[in-house]
Amino acid sequence: MRRFVAFAVIAGFAACGGDSKAPTAPAPTPTPVPAPTPTPNPYAAACGTPLPAISDMYGYGIKVQLEPTKNKKILNASPLVRNADYCAAIGQPGAFCRTRNELSPERVPCDHYISGMSDEGRPGPTWYQEVEGKLVRCGGLSLPGDAPNCTLKAENQYLLDVREPEKYVACGGTGSNGSCGVCILAPSSFGVIHRSPAGLCGLD
């Protein structure tokens, strides 16, 4: 009888595996780290619908806004959109248009959205003067500029003071597609105050 009991105990250990090691627990599945929520662009929200596509930006239309003196002009750059469907949707039929009509409250945020951020850290273009075939940055605010005849306007990144007949260039900033606009001022455009100076800018 004792032999039978001993055999039964041994058989029981064998049935349970007969191993003193505890079973290994499965490795826990790592918790995925959620992707950060992108910060919404405040200018896109204020621009509304339709929103101009960044890829459709077609540089800037530049005009002489004012002539404070005979030898000083203020340039004004407005971003252009090249998309006939978009232009028709905002009431400006044609292949090219401004982001909105001039009196629309959405015009400024739409311009900011498609222009991106200038190197001054404010929305609008980065301005240059062409000197000996090279683009030299116009200064006047937080960053120095080496261009001799242009100065940024403190109140508005889209405005530029110029003092000589030269080629001036406005280019989209960070977040835009980087396209540019050109204003070439002829020597004959200086030394006189024009009744309507808006058309003085020439192109390449």
N, CA, C and O of each residue as an XYZ file, in Angstrom:
816
protein
N       0.832     -1.188      0.000
C       0.000      0.000      0.000
C       0.869      1.241      0.000
O       0.568      2.187     -0.728
N       1.963      1.279      0.808
C       2.849      2.423      0.844
C       3.493      2.657     -0.522
O       3.653      3.799     -0.953
N       3.866      1.554     -1.208
C       4.444      1.707     -2.546
C       3.436      2.356     -3.509
O       3.815      3.168     -4.354
N       2.183      2.002     -3.379
C       1.143      2.537     -4.268
C       0.964      4.036     -4.049
O       0.804      4.793     -5.006
N       0.993      4.468     -2.762
C       0.843      5.898     -2.451
C       2.029      6.679     -3.013
O       1.853      7.735     -3.619
N       3.232      6.156     -2.808
C       4.413      6.836     -3.322
C       4.374      6.950     -4.829
O       4.751      7.980     -5.388
N       3.923      5.905     -5.487
C       3.801      5.917     -6.946
C       2.790      6.959     -7.397
O       3.000      7.648     -8.395
N       1.696      7.071     -6.661
C       0.645      8.029     -7.020
C       1.156      9.453     -6.881
O       0.839     10.305     -7.711
N       1.954      9.730     -5.828
C       2.502     11.083     -5.646
C       3.459     11.422     -6.757
O       3.424     12.531     -7.290
N       4.331     10.469     -7.124
C       5.284     10.686     -8.222
C       4.547     10.915     -9.523
O       4.915     11.794    -10.303
N       3.505     10.126     -9.766
C       2.733     10.282    -10.996
C       2.066     11.642    -11.044
O       1.969     12.269    -12.099
N       1.599     12.094     -9.867
C       0.961     13.420     -9.823
C       1.931     14.525    -10.185
O       1.574     15.442    -10.924
N       3.169     14.453     -9.671
C       4.178     15.446    -10.039
C       4.477     15.406    -11.535
O       4.662     16.446    -12.167
N       4.522     14.217    -12.087
C       4.806     14.073    -13.518
C       3.704     14.693    -14.348
O       3.962     15.344    -15.360
N       2.438     14.481    -13.899
C       1.304     15.029    -14.644
C       1.341     16.544    -14.639
O       0.886     17.151    -15.608
N       1.859     17.190    -13.602
C       1.927     18.642    -13.498
C       3.197     19.194    -14.121
O       3.440     20.398    -14.040
N       3.999     18.368    -14.729
C       5.215     18.823    -15.387
C       6.442     18.474    -14.609
O       7.520     18.355    -15.191
N       6.325     18.303    -13.313
C       7.458     17.888    -12.508
C       8.575     18.901    -12.474
O       9.702     18.540    -12.135
N       8.306     20.225    -12.828
C       9.351     21.236    -12.896
C       9.072     22.274    -11.833
O       7.933     22.714    -11.676
N      10.103     22.673    -11.096
C       9.921     23.632    -10.022
C       9.869     25.072    -10.528
O       9.530     25.965     -9.750
N      10.203     25.352    -11.856
C      10.185     26.711    -12.405
C       8.759     27.186    -12.630
O       7.912     26.431    -13.108
N       8.492     28.474    -12.274
C       7.158     29.048    -12.515
C       7.041     29.418    -13.991
O       8.042     29.763    -14.618
N       5.838     29.353    -14.554
C       5.654     29.723    -15.969
C       6.004     31.195    -16.184
O       5.744     32.035    -15.322
N       6.599     31.503    -17.352
C       6.999     32.875    -17.677
C       5.796     33.680    -18.153
O       5.065     33.243    -19.042
N       5.588     34.870    -17.555
C       4.467     35.726    -17.961
C       4.804     36.412    -19.277
O       5.962     36.764    -19.501
N       3.811     36.614    -20.164
C       4.082     37.299    -21.444
C       4.515     38.745    -21.202
O       4.050     39.389    -20.262
N       5.425     39.260    -22.074
C       5.904     40.642    -21.950
C       4.755     41.605    -22.215
O       3.968     41.388    -23.137
N       4.649     42.651    -21.431
C       3.552     43.605    -21.654
C       3.723     44.337    -22.982
O       4.843     44.645    -23.388
N       2.613     44.613    -23.652
C       2.638     45.354    -24.911
C       2.874     46.830    -24.611
O       2.137     47.417    -23.818
N       3.910     47.459    -25.242
C       4.174     48.877    -24.947
C       3.007     49.756    -25.387
O       2.405     49.524    -26.436
N       2.699     50.748    -24.593
C       1.622     51.679    -24.920
C       2.122     52.653    -25.984
O       3.131     53.323    -25.770
N       1.440     52.745    -27.123
C       1.904     53.669    -28.167
C       1.836     55.118    -27.689
O       0.905     55.511    -26.985
N       2.849     55.909    -28.087
C       2.873     57.319    -27.725
C       2.036     58.088    -28.743
O       2.313     58.015    -29.941
N       1.025     58.819    -28.298
C       0.186     59.538    -29.265
C       0.963     60.655    -29.948
O       1.787     61.325    -29.324
N       0.694     60.848    -31.235
C       1.347     61.922    -31.976
C       0.833     63.260    -31.460
O      -0.347     63.385    -31.131
N       1.713     64.267    -31.387
C       1.250     65.574    -30.911
C       0.218     66.172    -31.857
O       0.330     66.043    -33.076
N      -0.768     66.814    -31.296
C      -1.802     67.452    -32.106
C      -1.215     68.688    -32.775
O      -0.697     69.567    -32.086
N      -1.282     68.776    -34.112
C      -0.714     69.951    -34.781
C      -1.430     71.229    -34.356
O      -2.649     71.245    -34.184
N      -0.656     72.298    -34.191
C      -1.242     73.584    -33.819
C      -1.947     74.176    -35.025
O      -1.324     74.335    -36.075
N      -3.219     74.507    -34.909
C      -3.925     75.070    -36.057
C      -3.376     76.438    -36.428
O      -2.989     77.212    -35.553
N      -3.341     76.738    -37.716
C      -2.857     78.030    -38.190
C      -3.943     79.083    -37.964
O      -5.021     78.988    -38.551
N      -3.676     80.084    -37.124
C      -4.735     81.063    -36.837
C      -5.127     81.873    -38.060
O      -6.274     82.305    -38.175
N      -4.175     82.087    -38.988
C      -4.496     82.856    -40.187
C      -5.392     82.059    -41.129
O      -6.248     82.631    -41.805
N      -5.199     80.744    -41.176
C      -6.077     79.907    -42.002
C      -7.498     79.964    -41.471
O      -8.447     80.075    -42.246
N      -7.653     79.889    -40.147
C      -8.987     79.938    -39.557
C      -9.658     81.275    -39.830
O     -10.848     81.320    -40.142
N      -8.897     82.374    -39.713
C      -9.473     83.698    -39.932
C      -9.732     83.974    -41.411
O     -10.616     84.760    -41.752
N      -8.966     83.332    -42.284
C      -9.177     83.503    -43.724
C     -10.492     82.868    -44.146
O     -11.229     83.431    -44.954
N     -10.784     81.694    -43.598
C     -12.066     81.049    -43.902
C     -12.040     80.271    -45.198
O     -10.993     79.810    -45.651
N     -13.217     80.134    -45.784
C     -13.406     79.337    -46.999
C     -13.858     80.238    -48.146
O     -14.736     81.082    -47.967
N     -13.254     80.059    -49.334
C     -12.192     79.107    -49.678
C     -10.830     79.578    -49.174
O     -10.549     80.775    -49.109
N     -10.004     78.617    -48.825
C      -8.648     78.902    -48.353
C      -7.695     78.760    -49.533
O      -7.694     77.718    -50.188
N      -6.879     79.781    -49.829
C      -5.948     79.643    -50.958
C      -4.900     78.577    -50.670
O      -4.369     78.504    -49.562
N      -4.606     77.760    -51.660
C      -3.588     76.721    -51.490
C      -2.197     77.355    -51.506
O      -1.900     78.201    -52.350
N      -1.350     76.936    -50.565
C       0.023     77.456    -50.519
C       0.729     77.236    -51.860
O       1.478     78.095    -52.324
N       0.482     76.086    -52.471
C       1.159     75.759    -53.732
C       0.722     76.673    -54.879
O       1.412     76.767    -55.893
N      -0.434     77.353    -54.720
C      -0.939     78.230    -55.774
C      -0.422     79.661    -55.669
O      -0.732     80.496    -56.518
N       0.367     79.948    -54.629
C       0.912     81.306    -54.532
C       1.810     81.576    -55.734
O       2.649     80.753    -56.097
N       1.617     82.753    -56.348
C       2.368     83.093    -57.559
C       3.106     84.421    -57.339
O       2.921     85.389    -58.078
N       3.937     84.432    -56.311
C       4.721     85.621    -56.024
C       3.869     86.769    -55.509
O       2.833     86.561    -54.877
N       4.326     87.989    -55.792
C       3.666     89.206    -55.312
C       3.463     90.188    -56.453
O       4.306     90.326    -57.340
N       2.336     90.860    -56.409
C       2.157     92.050    -57.223
C       2.639     93.237    -56.400
O       2.152     93.456    -55.291
N       3.581     94.001    -56.923
C       4.152     95.122    -56.175
C       3.807     96.430    -56.888
O       3.922     96.541    -58.108
N       3.385     97.408    -56.102
C       3.097     98.724    -56.658
C       3.712     99.798    -55.760
O       4.051     99.548    -54.603
N       3.845    100.998    -56.325
C       4.242    102.149    -55.518
C       2.993    102.657    -54.820
O       2.068    103.160    -55.459
N       2.976    102.522    -53.510
C       1.807    102.924    -52.728
C       1.765    104.442    -52.536
O       0.716    105.065    -52.699
N       2.906    105.027    -52.189
C       2.985    106.458    -51.902
C       4.339    107.004    -52.345
O       5.303    106.258    -52.512
N       4.390    108.318    -52.530
C       5.636    109.032    -52.779
C       5.729    110.181    -51.764
O       5.281    111.291    -52.049
N       6.301    109.924    -50.592
C       6.389    110.985    -49.581
C       7.199    112.193    -50.048
O       6.898    113.335    -49.702
N       8.240    111.910    -50.846
C       9.046    112.986    -51.433
C       9.396    112.583    -52.865
O       9.070    111.484    -53.312
N      10.065    113.492    -53.572
C      10.432    113.196    -54.953
C      11.424    112.036    -55.058
O      11.508    111.384    -56.099
N      12.161    111.782    -54.003
C      13.189    110.738    -54.049
C      12.984    109.648    -53.009
O      13.930    108.990    -52.575
N      11.744    109.474    -52.626
C      11.408    108.375    -51.712
C      10.054    107.807    -52.104
O       9.087    108.538    -52.321
N      10.010    106.460    -52.189
C       8.760    105.784    -52.528
C       8.493    104.683    -51.510
O       9.415    104.136    -50.905
N       7.221    104.375    -51.335
C       6.816    103.256    -50.472
C       6.203    102.185    -51.352
O       5.186    102.412    -52.007
N       6.833    101.006    -51.363
C       6.332     99.875    -52.144
C       5.370     99.044    -51.300
O       5.539     98.913    -50.088
N       4.375     98.494    -51.953
C       3.379     97.646    -51.291
C       3.278     96.325    -52.060
O       2.990     96.325    -53.257
N       3.512     95.210    -51.380
C       3.462     93.886    -52.013
C       2.186     93.157    -51.608
O       1.839     93.113    -50.428
N       1.492     92.589    -52.584
C       0.283     91.791    -52.324
C       0.475     90.404    -52.920
O       0.792     90.293    -54.104
N       0.292     89.333    -52.130
C       0.461     87.989    -52.693
C      -0.582     87.698    -53.760
O      -1.736     88.115    -53.662
N      -0.144     86.972    -54.780
C      -1.023     86.580    -55.888
C      -1.314     85.087    -55.822
O      -0.487     84.294    -55.371
N      -2.504     84.723    -56.279
C      -2.919     83.320    -56.352
C      -3.136     82.965    -57.816
O      -3.814     83.687    -58.546
N      -2.552     81.848    -58.236
C      -2.733     81.385    -59.619
C      -3.621     80.147    -59.591
O      -3.140     79.018    -59.509
N      -4.929     80.386    -59.660
C      -5.908     79.297    -59.652
C      -7.241     79.885    -60.082
O      -7.888     80.589    -59.306
N      -7.656     79.604    -61.305
C      -8.859     80.220    -61.861
C     -10.113     79.854    -61.066
O     -10.999     80.693    -60.898
N     -10.201     78.622    -60.579
C     -11.378     78.220    -59.803
C     -11.459     78.991    -58.491
O     -12.530     79.441    -58.086
N     -10.312     79.134    -57.838
C     -10.288     79.901    -56.594
C     -10.672     81.362    -56.863
O     -11.493     81.935    -56.146
N     -10.081     81.952    -57.887
C     -10.358     83.356    -58.202
C     -11.836     83.577    -58.491
O     -12.415     84.568    -58.045
N     -12.450     82.663    -59.234
C     -13.885     82.797    -59.528
C     -14.706     82.683    -58.255
O     -15.711     83.376    -58.099
N     -14.284     81.813    -57.342
C     -15.045     81.598    -56.105
C     -15.052     82.827    -55.211
O     -15.984     83.007    -54.427
N     -14.025     83.689    -55.310
C     -13.988     84.885    -54.468
C     -14.372     86.146    -55.246
O     -14.180     87.264    -54.770
N     -14.916     85.949    -56.443
C     -15.416     87.076    -57.214
C     -14.372     87.850    -57.982
O     -14.570     89.029    -58.274
N     -13.244     87.205    -58.321
C     -12.206     87.852    -59.119
C     -11.878     86.961    -60.324
O     -10.810     86.349    -60.351
N     -12.757     86.873    -61.307
C     -12.540     85.958    -62.430
C     -11.214     86.229    -63.141
O     -10.805     87.378    -63.311
N     -10.557     85.155    -63.550
C      -9.280     85.267    -64.244
C      -8.320     84.203    -63.757
O      -8.626     83.447    -62.835
N      -7.154     84.149    -64.385
C      -6.163     83.136    -64.018
C      -5.416     83.506    -62.745
O      -4.922     82.627    -62.039
N      -5.327     84.815    -62.443
C      -4.600     85.301    -61.264
C      -5.515     86.214    -60.464
O      -6.409     86.855    -61.016
N      -5.283     86.267    -59.164
C      -6.068     87.172    -58.326
C      -5.363     87.421    -57.013
O      -4.399     86.736    -56.673
N      -5.856     88.419    -56.264
C      -5.450     88.616    -54.873
C      -6.151     87.563    -54.025
O      -7.033     86.858    -54.516
N      -5.771     87.453    -52.770
C      -6.374     86.418    -51.916
C      -7.845     86.696    -51.621
O      -8.628     85.763    -51.441
N      -8.221     87.963    -51.571
C      -9.598     88.414    -51.370
C      -9.721     89.817    -51.953
O      -8.716     90.452    -52.275
N     -10.939     90.293    -52.087
C     -11.130     91.679    -52.485
C     -10.548     92.596    -51.418
O     -10.499     92.241    -50.240
N     -10.113     93.766    -51.836
C      -9.350     94.651    -50.953
C     -10.101     95.026    -49.679
O      -9.477     95.172    -48.628
N     -11.415     95.183    -49.743
C     -12.182     95.625    -48.584
C     -12.700     94.469    -47.731
O     -13.374     94.697    -46.726
N     -12.395     93.246    -48.115
C     -12.868     92.090    -47.348
C     -12.124     92.005    -46.009
O     -10.906     92.178    -45.974
N     -12.839     91.740    -44.910
C     -12.147     91.558    -43.618
C     -11.246     90.322    -43.598
O     -10.410     90.181    -42.705
N     -11.411     89.425    -44.576
C     -10.582     88.226    -44.653
C      -9.280     88.453    -45.414
O      -8.408     87.584    -45.432
N      -9.150     89.610    -46.036
C      -7.979     89.867    -46.896
C      -6.663     89.751    -46.121
O      -5.748     89.055    -46.560
N      -6.562     90.423    -44.977
C      -5.294     90.422    -44.233
C      -4.918     89.019    -43.757
O      -3.794     88.587    -44.011
N      -5.817     88.279    -43.070
C      -5.400     86.925    -42.654
C      -5.120     85.992    -43.827
O      -4.258     85.119    -43.720
N      -5.827     86.155    -44.940
C      -5.544     85.318    -46.110
C      -4.149     85.639    -46.664
O      -3.398     84.738    -47.036
N      -3.812     86.941    -46.714
C      -2.465     87.331    -47.157
C      -1.408     86.750    -46.222
O      -0.393     86.220    -46.676
N      -1.651     86.852    -44.909
C      -0.694     86.314    -43.933
C      -0.519     84.807    -44.107
O       0.597     84.291    -44.042
N      -1.632     84.108    -44.329
C      -1.587     82.651    -44.442
C      -0.709     82.209    -45.613
O       0.153     81.344    -45.459
N      -0.931     82.802    -46.768
C      -0.225     82.323    -47.960
C       1.195     82.888    -48.048
O       2.055     82.301    -48.704
N       1.445     84.032    -47.385
C       2.786     84.640    -47.413
C       3.760     83.947    -46.481
O       4.966     83.974    -46.725
N       3.264     83.323    -45.410
C       4.149     82.724    -44.431
C       4.805     83.785    -43.561
O       4.390     84.944    -43.548
N       5.841     83.369    -42.831
C       6.511     84.257    -41.881
C       7.848     84.749    -42.449
O       8.686     83.957    -42.880
N       8.023     86.053    -42.439
C       9.276     86.633    -42.912
C      10.405     86.314    -41.942
O      10.163     85.782    -40.859
N      11.625     86.636    -42.323
C      12.750     86.381    -41.429
C      12.757     87.342    -40.237
O      13.564     87.184    -39.321
N      11.874     88.321    -40.244
C      11.711     89.200    -39.089
C      10.774     88.594    -38.046
O      10.595     89.155    -36.965
N      10.176     87.442    -38.373
C       9.274     86.790    -37.436
C       7.867     87.343    -37.447
O       7.100     87.113    -36.512
N       7.522     88.067    -38.492
C       6.146     88.543    -38.627
C       5.643     88.180    -40.024
O       6.441     88.036    -40.950
N       4.324     88.032    -40.185
C       3.822     87.563    -41.476
C       4.074     88.568    -42.586
O       3.997     89.781    -42.391
N       4.378     88.025    -43.754
C       4.631     88.870    -44.912
C       5.910     88.468    -45.614
O       6.579     87.522    -45.197
N       6.260     89.185    -46.689
C       7.438     88.814    -47.484
C       8.743     89.247    -46.832
O       8.767     90.126    -45.970
N       9.822     88.615    -47.260
C      11.169     89.100    -46.972
C      11.608     89.911    -48.189
O      11.492     89.451    -49.325
N      12.115     91.124    -47.944
C      12.433     92.063    -49.015
C      13.934     92.085    -49.322
O      14.778     91.913    -48.443
N      14.229     92.306    -50.616
C      15.610     92.389    -51.071
C      15.758     93.518    -52.095
O      14.795     93.925    -52.745
N      16.984     94.004    -52.214
C      17.376     94.862    -53.325
C      18.408     94.091    -54.131
O      19.288     93.451    -53.555
N      18.314     94.141    -55.436
C      19.320     93.475    -56.256
C      20.524     94.405    -56.423
O      20.396     95.522    -56.924
N      21.687     93.927    -55.996
C      22.927     94.703    -56.085
C      23.961     93.868    -56.827
O      24.376     92.813    -56.347
N      24.376     94.343    -58.000
C      25.353     93.631    -58.839
C      24.932     92.181    -59.076
O      25.747     91.262    -58.996
N      23.662     91.997    -59.365
C      23.139     90.679    -59.703
C      22.827     89.782    -58.531
O      22.397     88.647    -58.732
N      23.030     90.253    -57.299
C      22.753     89.449    -56.111
C      21.661     90.105    -55.274
O      21.569     91.330    -55.199
N      20.832     89.266    -54.644
C      19.780     89.781    -53.776
C      20.363     90.066    -52.398
O      20.912     89.177    -51.746
N      20.238     91.312    -51.966
C      20.763     91.756    -50.681
C      19.579     92.173    -49.814
O      18.706     92.923    -50.250
N      19.564     91.680    -48.596
C      18.404     91.855    -47.727
C      18.216     93.305    -47.294
O      19.174     93.992    -46.937
N      16.956     93.760    -47.333
C      16.600     95.072    -46.805
C      16.416     94.955    -45.294
O      15.778     94.018    -44.815
N      16.963     95.889    -44.559
C      16.887     95.829    -43.100
C      16.037     96.935    -42.523
O      15.204     97.533    -43.204
N      16.273     97.196    -41.231
C      15.572     98.292    -40.597
C      14.822     97.932    -39.344
O      14.374     98.820    -38.618
N      14.669     96.627    -39.064
C      13.959     96.208    -37.857
C      14.909     95.412    -36.962
O      15.995     95.891    -36.636
N      14.505     94.186    -36.557
C      15.305     93.425    -35.592
C      16.561     92.818    -36.198
O      17.518     92.531    -35.478
N      16.572     92.617    -37.526
C      17.732     92.022    -38.191
C      18.406     93.063    -39.078
O      17.727     93.874    -39.707
N      19.732     93.046    -39.131
C      20.411     94.016    -39.990
C      20.214     93.671    -41.455
O      19.987     92.514    -41.808
N      20.302     94.667    -42.288
C      20.225     94.456    -43.724
C      21.365     95.180    -44.407
O      21.766     96.263    -43.979
N      21.890     94.585    -45.471
C      23.029     95.171    -46.174
C      22.636     95.943    -47.421
O      23.486     96.577    -48.045
N      21.363     95.901    -47.795
C      20.932     96.634    -48.980
C      21.021     98.134    -48.705
O      20.575     98.589    -47.651
N      21.584     98.908    -49.627
C      21.839    100.326    -49.340
C      20.639    101.255    -49.491
O      20.650    102.355    -48.938
N      19.607    100.845    -50.221
C      18.574    101.814    -50.588
C      17.151    101.394    -50.227
O      16.194    101.891    -50.820
N      16.998    100.485    -49.261
C      15.649    100.059    -48.877
C      15.595     99.800    -47.375
O      16.561     99.330    -46.774
N      14.448    100.116    -46.787
C      14.254     99.956    -45.351
C      12.849     99.448    -45.091
O      11.884     99.966    -45.654
N      12.726     98.431    -44.237
C      11.403     97.897    -43.902
C      10.594     98.916    -43.127
O      11.135     99.707    -42.354
N       9.286     98.884    -43.345
C       8.383     99.731    -42.566
C       8.073     99.026    -41.252
O       7.725     97.845    -41.246
N       8.198     99.737    -40.151
C       7.993     99.130    -38.835
C       6.564     98.638    -38.650
O       6.339     97.649    -37.952
N       5.609     99.301    -39.255
C       4.206     98.974    -38.999
C       3.665     97.851    -39.877
O       2.588     97.325    -39.595
N       4.382     97.470    -40.935
C       3.787     96.534    -41.883
C       4.882     95.883    -42.725
O       5.645     96.578    -43.397
N       4.962     94.545    -42.690
C       5.990     93.813    -43.425
C       5.785     93.873    -44.937
O       6.713     93.590    -45.695
N       4.598     94.235    -45.377
C       4.308     94.292    -46.812
C       4.753     95.616    -47.440
O       4.694     95.772    -48.660
N       5.196     96.567    -46.616
C       5.578     97.894    -47.090
C       7.086     98.087    -46.988
O       7.721     97.609    -46.049
N       7.651     98.792    -47.964
C       9.100     99.006    -48.024
C       9.390    100.431    -48.477
O       8.846    100.890    -49.481
N      10.254    101.135    -47.732
C      10.757    102.438    -48.167
C      11.929    102.225    -49.113
O      12.837    101.451    -48.810
N      11.918    102.910    -50.266
C      13.038    102.828    -51.208
C      13.460    104.238    -51.608
O      12.654    105.168    -51.634
N      14.771    104.368    -51.924
C      15.324    105.705    -52.145
C      16.096    105.849    -53.463
O      16.599    106.930    -53.769
N      16.191    104.781    -54.232
C      16.941    104.856    -55.483
C      16.254    104.013    -56.556
O      15.513    103.086    -56.229
N      16.490    104.321    -57.828
C      15.953    103.491    -58.907
C      16.731    102.186    -59.011
O      17.841    102.156    -59.542
N      16.154    101.130    -58.512
C      16.802     99.823    -58.479
C      15.745     98.739    -58.688
O      14.570     99.031    -58.910
N      16.188     97.477    -58.613
C      15.289     96.326    -58.657
C      15.060     95.846    -57.227
O      16.011     95.536    -56.510
N      13.795     95.787    -56.816
C      13.429     95.355    -55.473
C      12.573     94.091    -55.581
O      11.734     93.969    -56.474
N      12.798     93.159    -54.659
C      12.190     91.826    -54.743
C      11.557     91.466    -53.410
O      12.173     91.649    -52.361
N      10.335     90.956    -53.442
C       9.638     90.471    -52.242
C       9.401     88.975    -52.411
O       8.841     88.544    -53.419
N       9.826     88.180    -51.427
C       9.691     86.719    -51.508
C       8.931     86.178    -50.307
O       9.079     86.674    -49.190
N       8.111     85.151    -50.550
C       7.361     84.519    -49.474
C       8.268     83.933    -48.417
O       9.381     83.496    -48.710
N       7.784     83.925    -47.172
C       8.596     83.475    -46.056
C       8.370     82.010    -45.704
O       7.859     81.237    -46.514
N       8.753     81.641    -44.499
C       8.606     80.274    -44.019
C       7.126     79.890    -43.975
O       6.304     80.618    -43.420
N       6.801     78.747    -44.561
C       5.412     78.313    -44.627
C       4.752     78.616    -45.953
O       3.668     78.106    -46.234
N       5.400     79.453    -46.789
C       4.893     79.721    -48.138
C       5.639     78.825    -49.126
O       6.453     77.992    -48.727
N       5.353     79.003    -50.418
C       6.118     78.230    -51.406
C       7.368     78.979    -51.867
O       8.083     78.513    -52.754
N       7.631     80.148    -51.259
C       8.871     80.868    -51.539
C       8.898     81.665    -52.822
O       9.950     82.194    -53.180
N       7.786     81.775    -53.532
C       7.794     82.520    -54.790
C       7.905     84.027    -54.523
O       7.595     84.503    -53.431
N       8.353     84.763    -55.546
C       8.723     86.175    -55.367
C       8.017     87.076    -56.365
O       7.482     86.621    -57.376
N       8.030     88.359    -56.056
C       7.564     89.390    -56.970
C       8.640     90.440    -57.137
O       9.522     90.571    -56.288
N       8.573     91.200    -58.239
C       9.642     92.136    -58.605
C       9.063     93.513    -58.887
O       7.979     93.639    -59.456
N       9.800     94.548    -58.482
C       9.503     95.932    -58.876
C      10.800     96.574    -59.328
O      11.734     96.713    -58.538
N      10.867     96.965    -60.587
C      12.029     97.670    -61.115
C      11.641     99.131    -61.308
O      10.734     99.447    -62.079
N      12.334    100.016    -60.602
C      12.061    101.447    -60.693
C      13.105    102.107    -61.584
O      14.305    102.017    -61.324
N      12.642    102.763    -62.624
C      13.533    103.419    -63.572
C      14.041    104.740    -63.002
O      13.367    105.347    -62.169
N      15.217    105.197    -63.435
C      15.718    106.497    -62.984
C      14.729    107.637    -63.244
O      14.651    108.584    -62.461
N      13.981    107.546    -64.333
C      13.028    108.611    -64.672
C      11.855    108.695    -63.703
O      11.114    109.678    -63.705
N      11.686    107.661    -62.871
C      10.559    107.675    -61.927
C      10.883    108.469    -60.667
O      10.000    108.701    -59.841
N      12.139    108.888    -60.510
C      12.554    109.678    -59.347
C      12.704    111.148    -59.741
O      12.826    111.488    -60.918
N      12.691    112.001    -58.727
C      12.834    113.428    -58.970
C      11.528    114.122    -59.275
O      11.523    115.303    -59.621
N      10.409    113.407    -59.153
C       9.104    113.980    -59.445
C       8.041    113.257    -58.622
O       8.177    112.069    -58.332
N       7.001    113.963    -58.254
C       5.851    113.355    -57.593
C       4.804    113.056    -58.658
O       4.395    113.950    -59.399
N       4.372    111.807    -58.736
C       3.412    111.398    -59.763
C       1.986    111.488    -59.220
O       1.730    111.236    -58.043
N       1.080    111.851    -60.105
C      -0.322    111.894    -59.713
C      -0.841    110.503    -59.389
O      -1.623    110.329    -58.454
N      -0.407    109.508    -60.163
C      -0.812    108.119    -59.927
C       0.419    107.229    -60.032
O       0.750    106.770    -61.125
N       1.110    106.974    -58.912
C       2.391    106.259    -58.982
C       2.266    104.730    -59.013
O       3.279    104.044    -59.144
N       1.062    104.184    -58.898
C       0.895    102.743    -58.740
C       1.514    101.934    -59.872
O       1.958    100.806    -59.661
N       1.545    102.510    -61.076
C       2.047    101.769    -62.231
C       3.519    101.945    -62.533
O       3.976    101.580    -63.616
N       4.266    102.494    -61.599
C       5.677    102.774    -61.869
C       6.561    101.526    -61.842
O       7.644    101.543    -62.426
N       6.143    100.468    -61.196
C       6.980     99.266    -61.091
C       7.056     98.538    -62.427
O       6.029     98.214    -63.024
N       8.257     98.287    -62.885
C       8.455     97.466    -64.057
C       8.819     96.044    -63.657
O       9.171     95.788    -62.505
N       8.733     95.122    -64.606
C       9.043     93.713    -64.370
C      10.286     93.311    -65.169
O      10.744     94.055    -66.036
N      10.821     92.137    -64.870
C      11.973     91.622    -65.602
C      11.623     91.411    -67.069
O      12.470     90.979    -67.850
